[in-house]
Structure formats: structure tokens, C-alpha cells
Amino acid sequence: MLVLPGLGADDDSTRILRRFLRDRGYDACGWRLGRNVGPTPEILRGLGLRFAEVRDRQGGKVSLIGWSLGGVYARGLARRFAPRVRCVITLASPYNAPAIDGVARHPLPVPTTSIYSRSDGIVPWRVCVEEPGPQRENVEVASSHIGMGHHPATLLVIANRLAQPEGRWRPYSPSGRVG
């Protein structure tokens, strides 16, 4: 599992999320690329290398969790390495924003959950959701953008999505407890 931070952030910003996941038995890895300064050639190259490291370390498919711009990166990795990706979970990720490459908007070939908030305060919620379809969903939580990665409702959704058996995806149901 690879957890990617938002713009201007680094692995410290995802520490609580990764600890939460480790406490549930997941090998949640940070991106180890320092501060996220945007999609520079170095960052993009580093993402591919880090994905390969995590895949080799963990074996099997990699789950990708990205917060804000980290979610845009996660979607790019999922498109590039689809056969090796288990699922993508984005947190307040503006992949439908006009400034983002149009390819990022296309549905992914892996199960995808977009977690968004109408009270985000930084990213307009409408650019964080995608068209409903097979193995993709949008889940609303009441959280600020900065608090999204450690908000209890977000953590509950993430745990639920990751607890699903691979290949048996079902839409999120707040009443159903998994994980």
C-alpha cells in the first residue's frame, strides 16, 4: 500500500493515516519523495520507482491512497500500472479540475473510491468526484481539506474499502461494517 501526500506536504502529513492502517495490519508505505512540489519530472520519475519498490516489497497488487494532489498521482500510477494495482482511494483529490490533464478524468480500470467533502474549504467538491460506474464510487464525508486524512469518517471509509476481498468489490455502505 502506498500513501501519497498533497501539494506542499510530505510523509509527515500522512503519518496518522499510515499509523491507522498499520494498526489494522496493512503495510502502509509513505512516498519518500520529500515535499510534494507538484508534478516535476523528478517527482513523476520517483513515483514510478517508489511504486515498483513497494510492489516488490509487498508482493501482489498495490493499493494506492492519495490525498489532494497525491490522489491525482495515484490515478496516474493506476493507469500506468493497472495490472499491479488493487484499488485507488482518493481524498479530496481535484482530478476533475480544468488544470489537470484530461487523462486523469477518465475512469480507471481498477476499483476506485473518491472521498470528498462539500465543506472542504480548499478544493471545490465537484472536481473531486467522477461519473458513477462499475467499480467506482464517490463517498461524501463532512471534513475540512486539511483534516481529511485523519478524520474518523474518512478513516472508516478507507478501512471498509481495503477490507473488501480482492475481486469482490461492492459499493460502500455506511451501515455495513467491514474491517
BELHU-V494184 format. One line per field, one symbol per residue. burial: b if it has 16 or more other ideal C-beta (glycine too) atoms within 10 Angstrom, else e. A space follows every 50 residues. Layout:
# BELHU-V494184
burial=???
This chain:
# BELHU-V494184
burial=bbbbbbbebbbebbbebbebbeeeebebbbbebeebeebeeebeeebeeb beebbeeeeebbbbbbbbbbbbbbbbbbbebeebbbbbbbbbbbbbeeeb eeebeeebebbbbbbbbeebeebebebbbbeeeeebbbbbbebebbbbbb bebbbbbbbbbbebeeeebeebeeeeeee
